[in-house]
């Protein structure tokens, strides 16, 4: 009886969290005009709108440079320029393509290497609305020293107002929410481990000790 009550509580909490997660995504777009940052990073995915939006931010002067992370290895620079609808001079001078990332964890690692190589301290992050919460967690975990500014792009294929009405909409939202929870749990464990290490680390030697004669 007690285990059933605990299970019911877990289901209720999970459901409330899912609804809050969906509401957060719903209210995230249209994205607010971002402040100027050092650079822009676009995380590739099913929608080309991410790359187009990131290129637009670069061209209107919101950042100095753009990384498109997770580009298909078979795609050429010309292919991506067509997707981005980029003007030649901005594309040639200020756009870098990352081919190593195959998932969000890879996006974070690829972005971290690129940002540190350039010495960037602030990044505008462009990705799909439903993907943004998880992407921000991964990026912050990889680069806690960097300021991230989200710029979510609405997903036309996902009816965010009525996502539960279609099997695909419900599947996508639930899978993304569960992935988000998994990363929250992972980061929580990492944080607990770091605090435990600090608590058990030996105290530094006192500087008040008398100097040798």
MIBAGU-143552 format. One line per field, with one value per residue: x, y, z of N, C-alpha, C in turn. Coordinates in nm, 4 decimals. Layout:
MIBAGU-143552
nX = (X, ...) $
nY = (Y, ...) $
nZ = (Z, ...) $
caX = (X, ...) $
caY = (Y, ...) $
caZ = (Z, ...) $
cX = (X, ...) $
cY = (Y, ...) $
cZ = (Z, ...) $
//
This chain:
MIBAGU-143552
nX = (0.0837, 0.1919, 0.4043, 0.2604, 0.1401, 0.3652, 0.4539, 0.2376, 0.2623, 0.5066, 0.4377, 0.2498, 0.4078, 0.5893, 0.4169, 0.3173, 0.5572, 0.6143, 0.4063, 0.4709, 0.7174, 0.6431, 0.4878, 0.6809, 0.8346, 0.6445, 0.6095, 0.8524, 0.8951, 0.7808, 1.1348, 1.3020, 1.4604, 1.8001, 2.0743, 2.3889, 2.6557, 2.9633, 2.9750, 2.7808, 2.6147, 2.4856, 2.2915, 2.2657, 1.9903, 1.6746, 1.5422, 1.6035, 1.5682, 1.7021, 1.9702, 1.9367, 1.8254, 2.0360, 2.2346, 2.1185, 2.1287, 2.4034, 2.4519, 2.3169, 2.4708, 2.4805, 2.6789, 3.0274, 3.1095, 3.0139, 2.9352, 2.8392, 2.7245, 2.7613, 2.7361, 2.6471, 2.8753, 2.8888, 2.8083, 2.8871, 3.0635, 2.9341, 2.6830, 2.5835, 2.5864, 2.3797, 2.1604, 2.1714, 2.1128, 2.2935, 2.4798, 2.7594, 2.9963, 2.9781, 2.9548, 3.1928, 3.3891, 3.3241, 3.2016, 3.2105, 3.2258, 3.1268, 3.1993, 3.2137, 3.0280, 2.7577, 2.5389, 2.3640, 2.5396, 2.7809, 2.7601, 2.7920, 3.0573, 3.1990, 3.1371, 3.2502, 3.5275, 3.5693, 3.4830, 3.6613, 3.9018, 3.8814, 3.8530, 3.6037, 3.3500, 3.0780, 2.7843, 2.5341, 2.2794, 2.1360, 1.8742, 1.6159, 1.2934, 1.1906, 1.4196, 1.5923, 1.6023, 1.7441, 1.9762, 2.0900, 2.1547, 2.3539, 2.5489, 2.6132, 2.7165, 2.9467, 3.0829, 3.1035, 3.1953, 3.1078, 2.8748, 2.5502, 2.3056, 1.9840, 1.8231, 1.5605, 1.4066, 1.0980, 0.9291, 0.7847, 0.6644, 0.5749, 0.2947, 0.2770, 0.0872, -0.1055, 0.0172, -0.0288, -0.2286, -0.1558, 0.0095, 0.2797, 0.3524, 0.3139, 0.4954, 0.7421, 0.7580, 0.7515, 0.9768, 1.1813, 1.1502, 1.2083, 1.4780, 1.5804, 1.5316, 1.7043, 1.9548, 1.9466, 1.9490, 2.1983, 2.3725, 2.3129, 2.4170, 2.6875, 2.7343, 2.6911, 2.9013, 3.1194, 3.0872, 3.1145, 3.3779, 3.5081, 3.4402, 3.5818, 3.8418, 4.1762, 4.2467, 4.4017, 4.7427, 4.8153, 4.8928, 4.9924, 5.1976, 5.5079, 5.7968, 6.0887, 6.3895) $
nY = (-0.1206, 0.1220, 0.1473, 0.1742, 0.4223, 0.5849, 0.5483, 0.6599, 0.9253, 0.9913, 0.9709, 1.1772, 1.4027, 1.3870, 1.4318, 1.6897, 1.8280, 1.7807, 1.9225, 2.1813, 2.2070, 2.1954, 2.4274, 2.6180, 2.5972, 2.6752, 2.9462, 3.0491, 3.1380, 3.3899, 3.4533, 3.6876, 3.9977, 3.9577, 4.0652, 4.2125, 3.9867, 3.7952, 3.5920, 3.3719, 3.0590, 2.7957, 2.5136, 2.2312, 2.0539, 1.8971, 2.1116, 2.3677, 2.6264, 2.7035, 2.7509, 2.9544, 3.1578, 3.2043, 3.2976, 3.5341, 3.6830, 3.7191, 3.8768, 4.1127, 4.2238, 4.1243, 3.9686, 3.8676, 3.6430, 3.3195, 2.9906, 2.6926, 2.4124, 2.0579, 1.9832, 1.7940, 1.5559, 1.5131, 1.7432, 2.0427, 2.3612, 2.5347, 2.4150, 2.4582, 2.7335, 2.7906, 2.6903, 2.8606, 3.0987, 3.3032, 3.6080, 3.6476, 3.7779, 3.7937, 3.5266, 3.4112, 3.5343, 3.5040, 3.2684, 2.9535, 2.6002, 2.3147, 1.9778, 1.7582, 1.6998, 1.4881, 1.4759, 1.6346, 1.6471, 1.6286, 1.8680, 2.0548, 2.0029, 2.0525, 2.3211, 2.4295, 2.3886, 2.5523, 2.8088, 2.8572, 2.8558, 3.0914, 3.2684, 3.3541, 3.4995, 3.5204, 3.3875, 3.3637, 3.1356, 2.9336, 2.7281, 2.4763, 2.5395, 2.3395, 2.2002, 2.3722, 2.3985, 2.1624, 2.1839, 2.4155, 2.3310, 2.1386, 2.2955, 2.4847, 2.3121, 2.2282, 2.4654, 2.6504, 2.9036, 3.0765, 3.3153, 3.2463, 3.3128, 3.2481, 3.1822, 3.0756, 2.8884, 2.8556, 2.5449, 2.4365, 2.1904, 2.0966, 2.1312, 2.3341, 2.4361, 2.2399, 1.9918, 1.7412, 1.6256, 1.4838, 1.1816, 1.1980, 1.4537, 1.4276, 1.2221, 1.3405, 1.5548, 1.4249, 1.2560, 1.4474, 1.5857, 1.3827, 1.3358, 1.5802, 1.5737, 1.3643, 1.4814, 1.6874, 1.5317, 1.4071, 1.6335, 1.7195, 1.5115, 1.5405, 1.7909, 1.7347, 1.5572, 1.7266, 1.9065, 1.7313, 1.6561, 1.8989, 1.9311, 1.7295, 1.7797, 1.8552, 2.1224, 2.4304, 2.5083, 2.7113, 3.0564, 3.1904, 3.0825, 3.0933, 3.2404, 3.0672, 3.0759) $
nZ = (0.0000, 0.0854, -0.0976, -0.3340, -0.2923, -0.2901, -0.5525, -0.6896, -0.6065, -0.7237, -0.9947, -1.0123, -0.9504, -1.1629, -1.3782, -1.3261, -1.3476, -1.6188, -1.7451, -1.6610, -1.7857, -2.0584, -2.0690, -2.0194, -2.2528, -2.4401, -2.3767, -2.4422, -2.6964, -2.9289, -2.9486, -2.7381, -2.8272, -2.8342, -2.6174, -2.7191, -2.7837, -2.7498, -2.9412, -3.1582, -3.1388, -3.3234, -3.2886, -3.4730, -3.6263, -3.6896, -3.8007, -4.0328, -3.9652, -3.7371, -3.8123, -3.9986, -3.8398, -3.6599, -3.8343, -3.9168, -3.6780, -3.6568, -3.8840, -3.8298, -3.6409, -3.3772, -3.2746, -3.3012, -3.4341, -3.5682, -3.4787, -3.6274, -3.5031, -3.5109, -3.7786, -4.0646, -4.1848, -4.4553, -4.5717, -4.7481, -4.7303, -4.9006, -4.9173, -4.6569, -4.6494, -4.8278, -4.6825, -4.4622, -4.5772, -4.6232, -4.6626, -4.8751, -4.7820, -4.5010, -4.4397, -4.5356, -4.3819, -4.1103, -4.0154, -3.8699, -3.9092, -3.7337, -3.7233, -3.5599, -3.3580, -3.2670, -3.1106, -2.8322, -2.6145, -2.7502, -2.8975, -2.6896, -2.6065, -2.8426, -2.8827, -2.6514, -2.6916, -2.9140, -2.8227, -2.6113, -2.7491, -2.8878, -2.6849, -2.5884, -2.3838, -2.3706, -2.5159, -2.7634, -2.7842, -3.0234, -3.0893, -3.1291, -2.9783, -2.7963, -2.7457, -2.6186, -2.3203, -2.2369, -2.3909, -2.2838, -2.0252, -2.0791, -2.2068, -2.0086, -1.8192, -1.9484, -1.9831, -1.7394, -1.6906, -1.8832, -2.0155, -2.1152, -2.3584, -2.4324, -2.7443, -2.8572, -3.1234, -3.2742, -3.3214, -3.6045, -3.6632, -3.4237, -3.2424, -3.0047, -2.8329, -2.8189, -2.7743, -2.6676, -2.8135, -3.0361, -3.1299, -3.2061, -3.1174, -2.8375, -2.7859, -2.8565, -2.6743, -2.4237, -2.4365, -2.4607, -2.2206, -2.0344, -2.0975, -2.0219, -1.7447, -1.6792, -1.7228, -1.5360, -1.3035, -1.3306, -1.3229, -1.0686, -0.9122, -0.9768, -0.8666, -0.5936, -0.5511, -0.5898, -0.3764, -0.1615, -0.1927, -0.1444, 0.1228, 0.2475, 0.1851, 0.2864, 0.5134, 0.4178, 0.4985, 0.7812, 0.7526, 0.9611, 1.0993, 1.2762, 1.1279, 1.0177, 1.2155) $
caX = (0.0000, 0.2807, 0.4774, 0.1662, 0.1238, 0.4884, 0.4516, 0.1385, 0.3200, 0.6087, 0.3674, 0.1893, 0.5159, 0.6411, 0.3171, 0.3193, 0.6812, 0.5997, 0.3206, 0.5479, 0.8193, 0.5764, 0.4486, 0.8053, 0.8685, 0.5412, 0.6285, 0.9884, 0.8959, 0.8997, 1.2487, 1.3266, 1.5798, 1.9095, 2.1802, 2.5090, 2.7426, 3.0873, 2.9539, 2.6558, 2.6303, 2.3627, 2.2963, 2.1903, 1.8878, 1.5810, 1.4938, 1.7030, 1.5407, 1.8038, 2.0878, 1.8942, 1.8098, 2.1692, 2.3020, 2.0569, 2.1834, 2.5392, 2.4504, 2.2677, 2.5693, 2.4631, 2.7991, 3.1413, 3.1370, 2.9107, 2.9667, 2.7294, 2.7742, 2.6923, 2.7087, 2.6653, 3.0080, 2.8762, 2.7695, 2.9959, 3.0391, 2.8330, 2.5538, 2.5398, 2.5585, 2.2463, 2.0648, 2.1748, 2.0724, 2.3936, 2.5527, 2.8912, 3.1053, 2.9654, 2.9764, 3.3332, 3.4786, 3.2852, 3.1247, 3.2855, 3.1431, 3.1744, 3.1544, 3.2397, 2.9152, 2.6470, 2.4279, 2.3729, 2.6649, 2.8846, 2.7465, 2.8506, 3.2029, 3.2496, 3.1239, 3.3475, 3.6599, 3.5684, 3.4722, 3.7871, 4.0072, 3.8647, 3.8462, 3.4721, 3.2891, 2.9316, 2.7364, 2.3909, 2.2555, 2.0195, 1.8289, 1.4696, 1.2332, 1.1811, 1.5549, 1.6709, 1.6351, 1.8483, 2.0987, 2.1489, 2.2160, 2.4772, 2.6460, 2.6587, 2.8001, 3.0757, 3.1479, 3.0384, 3.2481, 3.0537, 2.7361, 2.4712, 2.1821, 1.9031, 1.7451, 1.4887, 1.3337, 0.9759, 0.9261, 0.6547, 0.6051, 0.5237, 0.1882, 0.3105, -0.0336, -0.1870, 0.1129, -0.0787, -0.3349, -0.1024, 0.1058, 0.4151, 0.3740, 0.3294, 0.6210, 0.8565, 0.7631, 0.7846, 1.1165, 1.2682, 1.1395, 1.2826, 1.6208, 1.6098, 1.5384, 1.8253, 2.0695, 1.9342, 1.9931, 2.3433, 2.4396, 2.2961, 2.5160, 2.8195, 2.7430, 2.7066, 3.0365, 3.2138, 3.0749, 3.1707, 3.5238, 3.5513, 3.4234, 3.6808, 3.9763, 4.2493, 4.2516, 4.5341, 4.8279, 4.7985, 5.0019, 5.0321, 5.3061, 5.6286, 5.8992, 6.2076, 6.4924) $
caY = (0.0000, 0.2371, 0.1580, 0.2253, 0.5652, 0.6502, 0.5467, 0.7581, 1.0577, 1.0113, 0.9951, 1.3113, 1.5008, 1.3819, 1.4928, 1.8344, 1.8772, 1.7773, 2.0343, 2.3037, 2.2057, 2.2317, 2.5687, 2.6960, 2.5982, 2.7529, 3.0890, 3.0897, 3.1988, 3.4318, 3.4892, 3.8300, 4.0496, 3.9323, 4.1652, 4.1781, 3.8886, 3.7724, 3.5033, 3.2965, 2.9174, 2.7300, 2.3682, 2.1799, 1.9548, 1.8717, 2.2367, 2.4610, 2.7596, 2.7351, 2.8077, 3.0806, 3.2566, 3.2368, 3.3783, 3.6670, 3.7521, 3.7598, 3.9815, 4.2403, 4.2750, 4.0790, 3.8958, 3.8795, 3.5193, 3.2164, 2.8478, 2.6006, 2.2896, 1.9345, 1.9793, 1.6642, 1.5475, 1.5109, 1.8755, 2.1340, 2.4992, 2.5926, 2.3601, 2.5255, 2.8739, 2.7945, 2.6716, 2.9787, 3.2156, 3.3993, 3.6899, 3.5873, 3.8391, 3.7529, 3.3822, 3.3790, 3.5879, 3.4949, 3.1475, 2.8291, 2.4803, 2.2064, 1.8505, 1.6461, 1.6711, 1.4065, 1.4882, 1.7569, 1.6421, 1.6637, 2.0114, 2.1285, 1.9866, 2.1213, 2.4645, 2.4665, 2.3982, 2.6685, 2.9320, 2.8773, 2.8879, 3.2320, 3.3511, 3.4153, 3.4910, 3.5241, 3.3223, 3.3496, 2.9953, 2.9186, 2.5925, 2.4675, 2.5742, 2.2257, 2.1517, 2.4736, 2.3722, 2.0596, 2.2378, 2.5112, 2.2539, 2.0782, 2.4010, 2.5404, 2.2119, 2.2241, 2.5973, 2.7280, 3.0399, 3.1522, 3.3629, 3.1963, 3.3863, 3.1608, 3.2370, 2.9587, 2.8984, 2.7757, 2.4243, 2.4342, 2.0563, 2.0678, 2.2219, 2.3450, 2.4640, 2.1184, 1.8855, 1.6120, 1.5764, 1.3944, 1.0866, 1.2473, 1.5670, 1.3758, 1.1465, 1.4314, 1.6319, 1.3363, 1.2135, 1.5616, 1.6115, 1.2779, 1.3626, 1.6975, 1.5264, 1.2829, 1.5714, 1.7516, 1.4331, 1.3924, 1.7530, 1.7206, 1.4186, 1.6019, 1.8969, 1.6729, 1.5036, 1.8376, 1.9588, 1.6320, 1.6641, 2.0198, 1.9137, 1.6350, 1.8229, 1.9094, 2.2679, 2.4832, 2.5404, 2.8472, 3.1478, 3.2602, 3.0114, 3.1795, 3.2190, 3.0018, 3.1703) $
caZ = (0.0000, 0.0936, -0.2236, -0.4342, -0.2658, -0.3343, -0.6985, -0.7327, -0.5843, -0.8270, -1.1214, -1.0044, -0.9602, -1.2995, -1.4664, -1.3009, -1.4068, -1.7641, -1.7848, -1.6405, -1.8903, -2.1837, -2.0593, -2.0332, -2.3947, -2.5080, -2.3511, -2.4773, -2.8295, -3.0038, -2.8655, -2.7193, -2.8927, -2.7394, -2.6099, -2.7962, -2.7202, -2.8236, -3.0555, -3.1686, -3.1732, -3.3679, -3.2752, -3.5865, -3.5977, -3.7992, -3.8588, -4.0857, -3.9124, -3.6365, -3.8794, -4.0592, -3.7324, -3.6077, -3.9356, -3.9118, -3.5610, -3.6912, -3.9863, -3.7742, -3.5477, -3.2392, -3.2326, -3.3920, -3.5072, -3.5566, -3.4924, -3.6549, -3.4420, -3.5460, -3.9225, -4.1299, -4.2467, -4.6014, -4.6192, -4.7815, -4.6866, -4.9902, -4.8765, -4.5344, -4.6839, -4.8845, -4.5732, -4.3761, -4.6557, -4.5784, -4.7576, -4.8933, -4.7054, -4.3609, -4.4306, -4.5586, -4.2785, -3.9695, -3.9847, -3.8548, -3.9099, -3.6487, -3.7795, -3.4691, -3.2681, -3.3184, -3.0157, -2.7533, -2.5383, -2.8465, -2.9240, -2.5777, -2.6103, -2.9609, -2.8558, -2.5475, -2.7538, -3.0027, -2.7434, -2.5368, -2.8450, -2.9251, -2.5646, -2.5752, -2.2518, -2.3810, -2.6374, -2.7918, -2.8223, -3.1109, -3.1150, -3.1259, -2.8502, -2.7058, -2.7195, -2.5495, -2.1795, -2.2251, -2.4491, -2.1893, -1.9169, -2.1275, -2.2332, -1.8807, -1.7563, -2.0174, -1.9745, -1.6326, -1.6868, -1.9963, -2.0094, -2.2273, -2.3847, -2.5189, -2.8539, -2.9093, -3.2502, -3.2656, -3.4030, -3.6736, -3.6625, -3.2898, -3.1987, -2.8642, -2.7546, -2.8077, -2.8036, -2.6198, -2.9012, -3.1386, -3.0774, -3.2290, -3.0276, -2.7019, -2.7791, -2.8598, -2.5506, -2.3112, -2.4507, -2.4304, -2.0760, -1.9627, -2.1180, -1.9384, -1.6064, -1.6640, -1.7115, -1.4047, -1.2046, -1.3462, -1.2739, -0.9240, -0.8567, -0.9924, -0.7668, -0.4617, -0.5441, -0.5740, -0.2394, -0.0700, -0.2064, -0.0754, 0.2667, 0.2998, 0.1483, 0.4012, 0.5206, 0.3831, 0.6128, 0.8293, 0.7191, 1.0838, 1.1647, 1.2853, 1.0262, 1.0736, 1.2606) $
cX = (0.0873, 0.3564, 0.3876, 0.1463, 0.2465, 0.4931, 0.3548, 0.1926, 0.4247, 0.5440, 0.3077, 0.2969, 0.5737, 0.5461, 0.3134, 0.4448, 0.6748, 0.5166, 0.3926, 0.6558, 0.7586, 0.5353, 0.5697, 0.8452, 0.7709, 0.5675, 0.7679, 0.9987, 0.7713, 1.0108, 1.2617, 1.4547, 1.6977, 2.0063, 2.3001, 2.5962, 2.8693, 3.0626, 2.8168, 2.6910, 2.4938, 2.3823, 2.2072, 2.0909, 1.7967, 1.5395, 1.6087, 1.6838, 1.6423, 1.9217, 2.0539, 1.8841, 1.9452, 2.2452, 2.2474, 2.1128, 2.3254, 2.5377, 2.3985, 2.3572, 2.5529, 2.5870, 2.9067, 3.1552, 3.0278, 2.9719, 2.8381, 2.7787, 2.6910, 2.6556, 2.7335, 2.7983, 3.0025, 2.8422, 2.8926, 2.9654, 2.9334, 2.6935, 2.4991, 2.5105, 2.4193, 2.1385, 2.0552, 2.1213, 2.1657, 2.4480, 2.6974, 2.9961, 3.0979, 2.9990, 3.1239, 3.4225, 3.4491, 3.2070, 3.2170, 3.1877, 3.2074, 3.1147, 3.1630, 3.1182, 2.8069, 2.5266, 2.4510, 2.4992, 2.7812, 2.8803, 2.8156, 3.0026, 3.2642, 3.2459, 3.2258, 3.4874, 3.6717, 3.5686, 3.6014, 3.9029, 4.0022, 3.8599, 3.7123, 3.4145, 3.1379, 2.8890, 2.5853, 2.3702, 2.1263, 1.9918, 1.6765, 1.4168, 1.2328, 1.3187, 1.6356, 1.6998, 1.7477, 1.9815, 2.1682, 2.2153, 2.3500, 2.5861, 2.7009, 2.7470, 2.9383, 3.1545, 3.0827, 3.0834, 3.1869, 2.9096, 2.6630, 2.3390, 2.0971, 1.8275, 1.6706, 1.4115, 1.2135, 0.9804, 0.7909, 0.5852, 0.5424, 0.4197, 0.1994, 0.1888, -0.1172, -0.1010, 0.0603, -0.1821, -0.2843, 0.0002, 0.2483, 0.4481, 0.3964, 0.4604, 0.7397, 0.8703, 0.8060, 0.9300, 1.2106, 1.2657, 1.2177, 1.4337, 1.6661, 1.6227, 1.6655, 1.9488, 2.0659, 1.9863, 2.1449, 2.4184, 2.4266, 2.3964, 2.6575, 2.8395, 2.7617, 2.8479, 3.1394, 3.2084, 3.1331, 3.3230, 3.5784, 3.5446, 3.5312, 3.8247, 4.0476, 4.2555, 4.3909, 4.6130, 4.8150, 4.9193, 5.0535, 5.1484, 5.4319, 5.7301, 6.0195, 6.3149, 6.6077) $
cY = (0.1257, 0.2574, 0.2119, 0.3761, 0.6424, 0.6581, 0.6504, 0.8998, 1.0901, 1.0444, 1.1350, 1.4183, 1.5056, 1.4530, 1.6439, 1.8961, 1.8820, 1.8954, 2.1678, 2.3182, 2.2502, 2.3785, 2.6594, 2.7067, 2.6867, 2.9028, 3.1378, 3.1558, 3.2859, 3.4810, 3.6410, 3.8710, 4.0358, 4.0491, 4.1208, 4.0837, 3.8721, 3.6919, 3.4382, 3.1513, 2.8618, 2.5798, 2.3082, 2.0736, 1.9409, 1.9991, 2.3245, 2.6012, 2.8003, 2.8070, 2.9436, 3.1907, 3.2995, 3.3266, 3.5205, 3.7480, 3.8007, 3.8800, 4.1149, 4.2900, 4.2345, 4.0067, 3.9099, 3.7581, 3.4172, 3.0783, 2.7721, 2.4629, 2.1689, 1.9237, 1.8378, 1.6622, 1.5479, 1.6477, 1.9615, 2.2725, 2.5654, 2.5418, 2.4374, 2.6732, 2.8865, 2.7797, 2.7977, 3.1035, 3.3326, 3.4827, 3.6420, 3.6466, 3.8019, 3.6050, 3.3469, 3.4220, 3.5359, 3.3700, 3.0269, 2.7122, 2.3743, 2.0748, 1.7344, 1.6067, 1.5890, 1.4086, 1.6125, 1.7611, 1.6816, 1.8113, 2.0936, 2.1206, 2.0624, 2.2724, 2.5107, 2.4827, 2.5247, 2.7990, 2.9603, 2.9121, 3.0347, 3.3246, 3.4190, 3.3947, 3.4958, 3.4697, 3.3298, 3.2091, 2.9870, 2.7703, 2.5911, 2.4917, 2.4575, 2.1716, 2.2467, 2.4416, 2.2706, 2.1106, 2.3335, 2.4391, 2.1960, 2.1839, 2.4610, 2.4410, 2.2067, 2.3531, 2.6824, 2.8733, 3.1312, 3.1950, 3.3166, 3.2715, 3.3014, 3.2382, 3.1204, 2.9887, 2.8048, 2.6581, 2.4124, 2.2988, 2.0210, 2.1721, 2.2359, 2.3730, 2.3388, 1.9946, 1.7477, 1.5503, 1.4821, 1.3017, 1.1355, 1.3635, 1.5214, 1.3012, 1.2401, 1.5068, 1.5452, 1.2919, 1.3273, 1.5943, 1.5091, 1.2956, 1.4802, 1.6570, 1.4458, 1.3715, 1.6466, 1.6588, 1.4169, 1.5119, 1.7663, 1.6295, 1.4759, 1.7115, 1.8430, 1.6178, 1.6127, 1.8939, 1.8612, 1.6358, 1.7856, 2.0035, 1.8246, 1.6749, 1.8803, 2.0609, 2.3159, 2.5188, 2.6854, 2.9329, 3.2201, 3.1932, 3.0996, 3.1434, 3.1519, 3.1041, 3.1720) $
cZ = (0.0000, -0.0362, -0.3352, -0.4181, -0.3129, -0.4865, -0.7524, -0.7168, -0.6906, -0.9612, -1.1238, -1.0208, -1.1012, -1.3954, -1.4504, -1.3632, -1.5583, -1.8130, -1.7692, -1.7490, -2.0234, -2.1838, -2.0762, -2.1792, -2.4721, -2.4953, -2.3910, -2.6141, -2.8470, -2.9119, -2.8553, -2.7913, -2.7966, -2.7317, -2.6931, -2.7155, -2.8029, -2.9508, -3.0478, -3.1977, -3.2099, -3.3572, -3.3827, -3.5424, -3.7171, -3.8712, -3.9062, -4.0294, -3.8063, -3.7012, -3.9395, -3.9541, -3.6778, -3.7052, -3.9348, -3.7946, -3.5878, -3.7850, -3.9341, -3.6610, -3.4034, -3.1861, -3.3394, -3.4837, -3.4791, -3.5710, -3.5223, -3.6130, -3.4838, -3.6918, -3.9760, -4.2056, -4.3994, -4.6588, -4.6453, -4.7259, -4.7735, -4.9541, -4.7564, -4.5612, -4.7438, -4.7792, -4.4887, -4.4452, -4.6247, -4.6930, -4.7591, -4.7991, -4.5579, -4.3450, -4.4422, -4.4426, -4.1390, -3.9301, -3.9801, -3.8502, -3.8219, -3.6945, -3.6803, -3.3849, -3.3371, -3.2249, -2.9308, -2.6679, -2.6287, -2.8835, -2.8159, -2.5804, -2.7272, -2.9402, -2.7535, -2.6068, -2.8376, -2.9233, -2.6678, -2.6297, -2.8846, -2.8038, -2.5448, -2.4352, -2.2532, -2.5164, -2.6461, -2.8454, -2.9033, -3.1311, -3.1059, -2.9855, -2.7517, -2.6655, -2.6292, -2.4027, -2.1616, -2.2800, -2.3527, -2.0726, -1.9602, -2.1495, -2.1043, -1.8056, -1.8172, -2.0015, -1.8663, -1.6279, -1.7921, -1.9691, -2.1345, -2.2367, -2.4788, -2.6256, -2.9199, -3.0371, -3.2425, -3.3643, -3.4729, -3.6646, -3.5277, -3.2516, -3.0474, -2.7765, -2.7306, -2.8336, -2.7667, -2.7145, -3.0098, -3.0762, -3.0920, -3.1358, -2.8844, -2.6867, -2.7716, -2.7281, -2.4330, -2.3176, -2.4138, -2.2811, -1.9962, -1.9790, -2.0311, -1.7919, -1.5821, -1.6478, -1.5794, -1.2951, -1.2101, -1.2891, -1.1222, -0.8556, -0.8649, -0.8875, -0.6264, -0.4445, -0.5222, -0.4322, -0.1376, -0.0736, -0.1318, 0.0758, 0.3265, 0.2660, 0.2703, 0.3959, 0.4842, 0.5075, 0.6510, 0.7939, 0.8423, 1.1543, 1.1673, 1.1786, 1.0909, 1.1077, 1.1605) $
//
